[in-house]
Amino acid sequence: MEHSRIPEKQGISTIHRAARLSVAPMMDWTDRHCRYVHRLLSGQALLYTEMVTAPALVRGGALHLLSYSPEEHPVALQLGGSDPEELALAARFGAEAGYDEINLNCGCPSDRVQSGTFGAVLMKDPIRVAECVTAMAEAVDVEVTVKCRIGVDEQHPEEILPGFLDHIRTAGCHRVTIHARKAWLQGLSPKENRDIPPLDYDLVHGMKAAFPDLHISLNGGITSLDQVRAHLDAGLDGVMIGRAAYHQPTDILAEADPLIFGTGKVADPIEVVQKMVPYVERHLVEGGRLHQITRHMLGLFAGRPGARAWRRALSEGAVHDGAGPEVMLQALERVAPLAEV
């Protein structure tokens, strides 16, 4: 696995700074190839894995799910589960693999996580969440964090969220990302849960005022760096972006380093594609296929001349047997240089 090369873990202060802007953990999307692309666009933003279930690591022995490239740092592992001992062991696996942070998922509303009594359903059991956080924090020497909703089902967020945050803070969690929507565990699909429940940004800002010692990031509905800066200027510690960062990665991440972190320069997506060539070549030598990487690159030129031709060339060419980086470079010829935009 790539992380067998000794990775350089980031310190707490570095992670807190990186969390000013993070890319949300998204199932089937934020795999190691996606994160590598995102890292080329931003050297500073905090990246998250897809949710990895503790049972898969502990009972299933699926340690290959922890593979990543050292270049992805700072990178966080998100775990799903509800058994403190199992989560503690899974967290230890993650820390030993070199992840900079271990995050507990308390926000996913899918049927799969409900049947396993974890994800958003844990919003109903803050005591159990606190037990899990305590066990994980005692097992590792990296920061343990939580990602949650403002509430679920018939809960009143303004009533239950302060108690939830107080429990996890007491348990040793000092950084939390709050998706500013309720989750409806019955009646709405996971996709609908990302759109239909109304956003309540004011409540999240209120939680920062009520818990000034907590590092609080906002998630949900953010689609631009201007919005990120507005929330940071209003007092939040960080903003996490999901679908917009995936579908329009250049819009969100290419300018993030200078605009959000005050360092570096604006990334050129054309250069990103060129820098992906050696990564693709390594992946193919290891037995991988081109489309496993390029499916995460389709949105690199979203909104720019040639974007449709780029997507079509990649989608059609990358699935063929023997497809290599030449497919990617030929597709790049369809895109107008940014200077011409």
C-alpha positions in Angstrom: 0.0 0.0 0.0 1.2 3.5 -0.7 1.1 4.6 2.9 3.9 2.0 3.6 6.2 4.8 2.7 6.6 6.7 6.0 4.0 9.5 5.8 4.4 12.8 7.6 1.5 13.3 10.0 0.4 16.8 10.5 0.3 18.5 13.9 -3.0 19.6 15.6 -2.4 23.2 14.7 -1.8 22.3 11.1 -5.0 20.3 10.9 -7.0 23.0 12.5 -5.7 25.4 9.9 -6.4 23.0 7.1 -10.0 22.6 8.3 -10.7 26.2 7.3 -11.7 24.5 4.1 -12.3 20.8 3.8 -13.8 18.4 1.2 -16.6 16.3 2.6 -16.4 12.5 2.9 -18.7 11.2 0.1 -19.4 7.5 -0.6 -18.2 6.3 -4.0 -16.6 9.6 -4.7 -13.8 10.7 -2.4 -11.6 7.6 -2.9 -7.8 7.9 -3.0 -7.8 8.8 -6.7 -10.2 11.6 -6.2 -8.3 12.9 -3.2 -5.0 12.9 -5.2 -6.7 15.1 -7.9 -8.0 17.5 -5.2 -4.6 17.7 -3.6 -3.1 18.9 -6.9 -5.7 21.7 -6.9 -5.1 22.7 -3.3 -2.1 22.0 -1.2 -3.8 23.2 1.9 -7.4 22.0 2.2 -8.3 19.1 4.5 -9.3 16.0 2.6 -11.5 13.2 3.9 -11.9 9.5 2.9 -15.2 7.9 2.1 -16.8 6.5 5.2 -15.1 3.2 6.2 -17.0 1.0 8.6 -15.3 -0.2 11.7 -16.7 -3.7 11.2 -15.1 -3.9 7.7 -11.7 -3.2 9.2 -12.0 -5.1 12.5 -14.1 -8.1 11.5 -13.5 -8.1 7.8 -9.8 -7.4 7.8 -10.3 -4.9 4.9 -7.2 -2.9 5.7 -6.7 -2.2 1.9 -9.5 0.4 2.4 -6.9 2.5 4.3 -4.6 2.8 1.3 -3.7 6.3 0.2 -0.8 8.3 -1.2 1.5 10.3 1.1 0.9 13.4 -1.1 -2.7 13.5 0.2 -1.7 14.9 3.6 -3.4 16.5 5.5 -6.0 13.7 5.1 -8.6 12.4 7.6 -10.2 8.9 7.9 -13.9 8.8 8.5 -15.2 5.8 10.4 -18.7 4.5 10.7 -19.8 2.4 13.7 -21.4 2.4 17.1 -19.4 -0.1 19.2 -16.7 1.8 21.3 -14.3 -1.1 21.4 -14.6 -1.8 17.7 -14.2 1.9 16.8 -11.2 2.2 19.0 -9.5 -0.7 17.2 -10.4 0.7 13.8 -9.2 4.1 14.9 -5.9 2.6 15.9 -5.6 1.0 12.4 -6.2 4.4 10.9 -3.6 6.1 13.1 -1.0 3.4 12.4 -1.7 3.9 8.7 -0.7 7.6 9.1 -4.0 9.4 8.9 -3.9 12.9 10.5 -7.4 12.7 12.0 -10.0 10.1 12.8 -13.6 11.3 12.3 -16.8 9.6 13.5 -19.8 9.7 11.2 -22.9 10.8 13.0 -24.7 12.2 10.0 -25.2 9.6 7.2 -28.9 8.8 6.8 -28.8 5.8 4.5 -30.8 2.6 5.3 -27.5 0.7 5.5 -26.1 2.8 8.4 -29.5 2.8 10.1 -29.6 -1.0 10.1 -26.1 -1.0 11.7 -27.2 1.6 14.3 -24.7 4.2 13.2 -24.5 7.4 11.1 -27.3 9.9 11.7 -29.2 7.6 14.0 -26.5 8.3 16.6 -27.9 11.8 17.0 -30.5 10.1 19.2 -27.9 8.6 21.5 -25.3 11.2 22.5 -24.2 9.1 25.5 -23.2 6.3 23.1 -21.4 8.8 20.9 -19.5 10.1 23.8 -18.5 6.6 24.8 -17.3 6.0 21.2 -15.3 9.2 21.2 -13.7 8.5 24.5 -12.6 5.0 23.4 -11.3 6.3 20.1 -9.4 9.2 21.7 -7.8 6.9 24.3 -6.6 4.5 21.5 -4.8 7.0 19.2 -2.5 9.9 19.4 -4.2 11.9 16.6 -7.3 14.0 16.9 -10.7 12.4 17.0 -13.5 14.5 15.5 -17.2 14.1 14.8 -19.4 15.0 11.8 -23.1 15.3 12.7 -26.4 16.7 11.7 -28.4 19.4 13.6 -30.9 16.6 14.5 -33.0 13.8 13.1 -36.7 13.2 12.6 -38.9 14.9 15.2 -36.1 16.3 17.2 -35.9 20.0 17.8 -32.4 20.9 16.8 -32.2 24.0 18.9 -33.0 21.8 21.9 -30.9 18.7 21.3 -27.8 20.0 19.5 -26.3 21.8 22.5 -26.6 18.7 24.6 -25.1 16.6 21.8 -22.1 18.9 21.5 -21.7 19.1 25.3 -21.5 15.3 25.5 -18.8 14.9 22.8 -16.8 17.9 24.1 -16.7 16.3 27.6 -15.6 13.0 25.9 -12.6 14.7 24.3 -13.8 15.9 20.9 -12.7 19.4 20.3 -13.5 19.7 16.6 -16.9 19.0 15.0 -18.4 19.5 11.5 -22.1 20.2 11.5 -24.3 19.5 8.5 -26.8 22.3 8.9 -29.8 20.1 8.0 -31.9 17.6 9.9 -31.9 14.1 8.6 -35.2 12.3 8.2 -34.5 8.6 8.8 -37.8 7.5 7.4 -39.5 9.0 4.3 -36.5 10.6 2.6 -33.8 9.0 0.6 -30.1 9.8 1.3 -30.2 12.1 -1.8 -33.4 13.8 -0.6 -31.8 14.3 2.8 -29.1 16.4 1.1 -31.6 18.8 -0.4 -35.1 18.8 1.1 -34.6 19.5 4.9 -34.0 23.3 5.2 -30.6 24.6 6.0 -30.2 26.4 9.4 -26.9 28.2 9.2 -27.9 30.5 12.0 -28.1 27.6 14.4 -24.6 26.4 13.6 -23.3 30.0 14.1 -25.2 30.0 17.4 -23.5 26.8 18.5 -20.1 28.5 17.9 -21.2 31.4 20.1 -22.4 28.9 22.8 -19.3 26.7 22.5 -16.4 29.1 21.7 -13.8 26.5 22.7 -15.0 24.1 20.1 -13.6 24.2 16.6 -16.8 24.2 14.5 -17.0 23.7 10.7 -20.2 24.2 8.7 -21.4 21.7 6.0 -24.3 21.8 3.7 -25.3 23.8 0.6 -22.0 25.7 0.2 -21.1 26.2 -3.4 -18.5 29.0 -3.6 -15.4 30.3 -2.0 -17.2 33.6 -1.4 -19.7 31.8 0.8 -16.8 30.1 2.6 -15.1 33.4 3.3 -18.4 34.9 4.6 -18.9 32.1 7.1 -15.3 32.3 8.3 -15.6 36.1 8.6 -18.8 35.6 10.7 -16.9 33.6 13.2 -16.9 29.9 12.2 -13.6 28.0 12.2 -14.1 26.1 9.0 -16.4 25.2 6.1 -16.8 21.8 4.5 -17.9 21.5 0.9 -19.3 18.3 -0.7 -20.9 18.0 -4.1 -19.7 21.4 -5.4 -16.1 20.4 -4.7 -16.6 17.1 -6.6 -18.5 18.4 -9.6 -16.7 21.7 -10.0 -13.4 21.0 -8.3 -11.5 23.8 -10.0 -14.1 26.4 -9.0 -13.8 25.4 -5.3 -10.2 24.3 -4.9 -8.0 26.0 -7.5 -8.1 29.4 -5.8 -8.5 28.0 -2.2 -4.9 28.3 -1.2 -4.4 32.1 -1.9 -8.0 33.1 -1.0 -8.7 31.0 2.1 -5.2 30.2 3.4 -3.3 33.2 2.2 -0.5 31.2 0.6 0.4 29.7 -2.8 -1.0 30.5 -6.2 -4.1 29.7 -8.2 -3.9 26.1 -9.6 -4.2 25.6 -13.4 -6.4 22.5 -14.2 -4.4 21.9 -17.4 -1.2 21.5 -15.3 -3.2 19.3 -12.9 -4.0 16.9 -15.8 -0.3 16.9 -16.9 0.8 16.1 -13.3 -1.6 13.2 -13.2 0.3 11.4 -15.9 2.9 9.6 -13.6 0.2 8.8 -11.1 -1.9 7.2 -13.8 1.1 5.3 -15.1 1.8 3.9 -11.6 -1.8 2.9 -11.2 -1.8 1.0 -14.5 1.4 -0.8 -13.6 -0.3 -2.0 -10.4 -3.1 -3.5 -12.4 -5.6 -0.6 -12.2 -7.7 0.9 -15.0 -7.7 4.4 -16.3 -11.4 5.1 -15.7 -11.0 4.5 -12.0 -9.0 7.7 -11.9 -10.5 9.8 -14.7 -14.1 9.5 -13.5 -13.0 11.9 -10.8 -11.6 14.4 -13.3 -14.7 14.9 -15.5 -15.5 18.2 -13.7 -12.1 19.8 -13.9 -13.1 22.2 -16.7 -16.8 22.7 -15.7 -18.1 26.0 -17.1 -15.1 26.4 -19.4 -14.9 26.1 -23.2 -14.3 22.5 -24.2 -15.7 21.1 -21.0 -18.3 18.9 -22.7 -15.7 17.6 -25.2 -13.3 16.9 -22.4 -16.0 14.9 -20.5 -17.0 12.9 -23.6 -13.5 12.1 -24.6 -12.6 10.8 -21.1 -15.9 9.0 -20.6 -15.7 7.2 -23.9 -11.9 6.6 -24.1 -11.0 5.7 -20.5 -13.1 2.5 -20.3 -11.3 0.7 -23.2 -8.9 -2.1 -22.4 -5.3 -0.8 -22.4 -6.4 2.9 -22.1 -3.5 4.9 -20.8 -2.6 8.5 -20.1 -2.6 9.3 -23.8 -6.4 9.3 -23.6 -6.3 11.9 -20.9 -3.8 14.1 -22.8 -5.8 13.8 -26.1 -8.9 14.9 -24.2 -6.9 17.8 -22.9 -6.5 19.1 -26.5 -10.2 19.7 -26.6 -10.0 22.3 -23.8 -9.2 25.9 -24.4 -6.3 27.3 -22.2 -7.6 29.3 -19.2 -5.9 32.4 -20.7 -8.5 32.2 -23.6 -11.5 31.9 -21.3 
